[in-house]
């Protein structure tokens, strides 16, 4: 689908000379205008609006290279944002590549199932490490050398005395 085809599809807006030049520029350099690529209601495409004059137009654009590895799932105008301008905020939703997809891309194919499993396992670990990081296991702390059986028994006796005191505060010894 050419840039001119989807830039004009479904739009009742008139295109000015500058819009035609932008489309020609995008075709020349293999660029993609994302505003018109995703099908939304016209109210989610207008990037500038002047209600007092009854004007609406699309004059702000999100453009990317067609061969870019960046994958965009959606592009639309947010109407509720107000930055003291008659322009609207354009947002894009980037495709998040999952760890599984990245691991599949990294794991070399093999004819033997065991080798392929090993490759996939290593690739998943490598990609997960890149995406999530690595945390050292915490060492289990040993009890301090001063905490002997005699000290533990004394602590238990103190705890029992405390509980007796809580249950009957008049019977303190």
C-alpha positions, 0 to 999 in steps of 0.5 A, a space after each residue: 500500500 503506498 503512502 498516498 493511498 493510505 494518507 487519503 483513505 477515508 479522509 474527507 479533508 482537503 489536502 494542501 500543497 504542503 501535505 502533498 509535499 510531505 507525502 512525496 518526501 515520505 515516499 522518496 525516503 521510504 518513510 511511513 506517516 503513522 497518523 493515517 495508517 491506523 483506522 480511527 474515528 476522525 475525532 481521534 485524528 485531528 491534531 489541531 482544533 479551533 472550536 471558536 472558528 470551527 476549524 479542525 486539521 491534521 498538521 502534526 505527524 508521527 513519521 518513522 522509517 518503513 524498514 525500522 525494527 521499531 514496531 508501532 501498534 497504534 497511533 492516535 490523538 488524545 483529546 483530553 490533554 490540554 497544554 494551553 495550545 490548540 494542538 492535541 497530543 499524539 500518542 503511539 503504542 510501541 510493540 513490546 517484544 516478549 522474552 519468548 520472541 527474543 529467545 526464538 530469534 536468538 536460538 539457532 535451529 537444530 536437527 536434534 531435539 535435545 540440542 535445540 532444547 539446550 539452545 532454546 534454554 540458553 537463549 531464554 536465560 540470556 534474554 531474560 538476564 538482559 531484560 530482567 537483570 540478575 540478583 545474587 542469592 542471599 546467604 542464610 545467616 548463621 545464628 551468632 555464636 553468643 546465642 547458646 542454649 542457655 541464652 535461648 532458655 533465658 529468653 523463653 523464661 522472660 517471654 513466659 513471664 511477660 505473657 503472665 504479666 499481660 494476663 494478670 497485671 496484679 500478680 507480679 513477682 
